[in-house]
Amino acid sequence: MSSSVPSAAPFKARSWLFAPGDSAKKMGKAADGEADIVLLDLEDSVMPESKPAARVAVHAFLASRTDRHRLWVRISPLSGEDARIDLEAIMPAAPGGIFLPKAEGKADVEALDKMLSELEVKHGIASGNTKVAALVTETPKAMFTTGEYAGSPRLVAMSWGAEDLSSALGARVQFQASGQYMPTFELARSLCLVGAVAAGAAPIETIQSDFRDLDGLKERALMVRSQGYRGMLAIHPAQVPVINDAFTPSEEELAHARAIIAAFDANPGAGTVGLNGAMLDRPHLDLAKALLASA
C-alpha cells in the first residue's frame, strides 16, 4: 500500500458537523460555521434517487472552497457499488478526508486506502493526503471487530452509531427511562473508545438527535470527554459551539495539570507526589501532559 500508518501525534477535531450533500445551502452554512470538521453526507441523509445529483453538488462545493482540509465526505458503505462511485465523483476536488460508514474491521479501511491511493495518483493529490475516519459499531459483526484497527492506513478517528445498529438488531428502544443508553449501546460506546485508543485514533462520540436540548448536550459531551472521548458528531450548527466548548480544556483544568507537572518536576525520580492533600502517581502525570498537549 502506498500510504502509511498515521503518526503517533493525536488527531485533534472536537466537532464533526453533518451536512446533506444534496443541499448547497446547508453545506455552505455548515462550512461557514465553527465546526472543526464538516461532513458532507452522501449516505443516510440523501435518498438513493438523489445521489447522482448530490455527488455533483458535493464535488462543486468542494471545488469552490479553500478550506478543504476540514471538509470531509461520508461516502456510502463499501458493501455496495455506490462507495466507489462516490469516490470517483468527489476525489478530483480533494476532500480533506473520508468518513467510512458501517466499517467492519481493518480490512475495510485497507480496501478504502487502496481506492484512495489509486484516485490520489489519478488526480495529482499527494499520496496519503486523504485522511479516514470510520464508524465502527453500525452492524452486529462490526461490534466484534472494534479492536482490529491498529495499523490501519490513514485512520485518524473512530466513531460509533446507535441508529443503524438498533435497526440491525431489531431493538425498538435505545434509551432507558433515565435517558442513558440501553446496555447494548453503552457497550458500543465503550468498544469504540477502547478500540480507537488501541489503534492510536481519536475516539469521537456519536450524535445527539435532539438538537434543541443544548443543556443535555453539554452534560453528555462533558461526560464522554471525561471518559476519554476527544470529540463528538453534530447534526445541527447550534450544537457545534457547545461541543467545541466541552472538548476544550478549561483554565482550571490547565492550571491543575501544570501544578501536577510542577510537583513531579520538584521531585525528580519520585513515583508519587502529594498535591492539595492527594497522592498522585505517574499515570496522573501522563494525563496532565496529555491535557496540556490537547490544548
JOKASUL-V956228 format. One record per pair of residues at least 24 apart in sequence whose ideal C-beta (glycine too) atoms are under 10 Angstrom apart, sorted by the first residue. I is the first residue (numbers start at 1). GAP is how many residues later the second one is. Records with the same first field share a line. If there is no record, write none. Layout:
BEGIN
I: GAP  GAP
END
This chain:
BEGIN
1: 109  112  113  115  116  126  127  152  153
2: 111  112  114  115  116  118  119  125  126  151
3: 107  110  111  113  114  117  124  125  126  127  128  129  150  151
4: 109  123  124  149  150
5: 123  145  146  147  148  149  150  194  195
6: 122  125  126  145  146  147  148  149  150  151  193  194  195
7: 149  193
8: 192
9: 147  191  284
10: 146  147  187  190  191  192  220  280  283  284
11: 26  86  120  122  144  145  146  189  190  191  193  219  220
12: 24  144  145  190  218  219  235  281  282  283
13: 24  57  59  84  118  120  143  144  189  191  217  218  219  234
14: 188  190  207  211  216  217  218  220  226  229  230  231  232  233  234  280
15: 189  206  216  217  218  219  222  224  225  226  227  228  229  230  231  232
16: 54  56  58  83  117  141  143  188  189  191  215  216  217  218  224  227
17: 216  217  218  219  220  222  223  226
18: 25  26  27  56  81  189  215  216  217  218
19: 26  39  42  52  55  216  218
20: 24  25  26  27  30  34  37  38
21: 24  25  29  30  32  33  34  35  36  37  38  40  52  53  54  65  69
22: 24  25  28  29  30  31  32  33  34  35  36
23: 27  31  34  38
24: 33  34  36  37  40
26: 211
27: 30  31  33  34  35  37  38  44
28: 33  36  37
29: 208
30: 41  204  206  207  210
31: 30  31  33  34  36  37  39  40
32: 33  35  205
33: 201  204  205  207  208
34: 203  206  207  209  210
35: 35  36  199  202  204  205  206  208  209
36: 34  195  204  207  208  211
37: 32  33  34  35  59  60  62  94  96  120  167  194  196  197
38: 27  29  32  33  34  35  57  58  196  202
39: 32  33  34  35  58  59  60  94  194  195  196
40: 31  32  33  34  35  50  55  59
41: 31  32  33  34  58  60  194
42: 31  32  33  34  40  41  43  44  45  47  48  57  59
43: 30  31  32  33  34  39  40  43  56  57  58  59  92  121
44: 30  32  57  117  119  120
45: 29  190
46: 28  30
48: 28  34
51: 25  31  34  35  38
52: 33  37
54: 32  35
55: 27  30  31  32  33  34  35
56: 33  34
57: 32
58: 28  31  32  35  37
59: 30  31  32  33  34  36
60: 33
61: 29  32  34
62: 28  29  30  31  32  33  34
63: 27  29  30  31
64: 29
65: 28  30
67: 29
68: 25  26  27  28  29
69: 25  26  27  28  60  62
70: 25  26  27
71: 24  25  26
72: 24  25  26  27  58  59  60  61  85
73: 24  25  26  57
74: 24  25  26  27  59  61
75: 24  25  26  37  40
76: 24  25  26
77: 24  25  26  27  31  58  61  62  87
78: 24  25  26  29  30  31  33  34  37
79: 25  29  60
83: 25  28  29  32
84: 28  31  35
87: 25  28  29  31  32  43
88: 27  30  31  34  35
90: 29
91: 24  25  27  28  29  31  32  34  39
92: 27  30  31  32  33
93: 30  32
94: 25  26  29  30  31  32  35  36
95: 30  34  35  36
96: 33  34  35
97: 32  33  34  35  36  57  59  60
98: 32  33  34  35  36  56
99: 32  33  34  35  36  58  60  105  134
100: 32  33  34  35  36  54  55  58
101: 33  34  35  37  38  58  60  63
102: 32  33  34  35  36  37  39  40  59  62  63  66
103: 29  30  31  32  33  34  35  36  39  42  43  45  46  49  52  55  56
104: 30  32  33  34  35  36  37  38  39  40  41  42  44
105: 29  31  36  37  39  40  41  42  43  44  47
106: 28  39  41  42  43  44  45  46  47  49  93
107: 38  41  45
108: 24  26  28  34  37  40  41  44
109: 24  25  27  39  40  42  43  44  45  46  49  90
110: 41  42  43  44  45
112: 40  41  42  43
113: 39  40  41  42
114: 39
116: 37  38
117: 36  37
128: 25  26
129: 25
130: 24
131: 24  25  26
132: 24  25  26  69
133: 24  25  26  63  68  69  71  98  100
134: 24  25  26  58  61  62  65  67  70
135: 24  25  26  29  30  57  69  71  98
136: 24  25  52  55  56  59  60  63  65  67
137: 24  25  27  28  47  48  50  51  52  53  54  55  58  69
138: 24  25  26  27  28  29  30  50  68
139: 25  26  28  29  30
140: 25  28  29  44
141: 27
142: 26  46  49  50
143: 25  26  41  44  45  48  49
144: 47
145: 46  50
146: 41  42  44  45  46  47  48  49  50  52  53
147: 44  47  48  51  52
148: 47  50  51
149: 46  47  49  50  51  52
150: 45  48  49  50  51
151: 48  49
152: 47  48  49
155: 41  44  45  46  47
156: 40  43  44  45  46
157: 39  42  44  45  46  47  73  74
158: 33  34  35  37  38  39  40  41  43  44  45  46
159: 33  37  42  43  44  45  46  47  48  70  72  73  74
160: 25  27  28  29  30  31  32  33  35  36  43  44  45  46  73
161: 24  27  31  45  46  72
162: 24  26  27  44  45  47
163: 43  44  46
174: 35
179: 34  37  40  41
180: 40  43
181: 25
189: 35  38  40
190: 37  38
192: 37
193: 31  34  35  36  37
194: 34
196: 32  33  34
197: 31  32  33
201: 29
202: 27  28  29
203: 24  25  26  27  28
204: 25  26  27  28  29  43
205: 24  25  26  27  28  29  38  41  42
206: 26  27
207: 25  26  27  28  29  32
208: 24  25  26  27  28  31  34  35
209: 26  27
210: 25  26  29
211: 24  25  26  27  28
212: 24  26  27
213: 26
214: 24  25  27  28  29
215: 27
216: 26
217: 25  26  29
218: 24  25  27  28
219: 27
220: 26
221: 24  25  26
222: 24  25
225: 24
230: 64
247: 47
248: 46  47
249: 42  43  45  46
250: 45
251: 44
253: 35  38  39  41  42
254: 34  37  38  40  41
256: 32  35
257: 27  28  30  31  32  33  34  35  36  37  38
258: 30  33  34
259: 29
260: 24  25  26  27  28  29  31  32
261: 24  27  28  30  31
262: 26
263: 25
264: 24  25
END
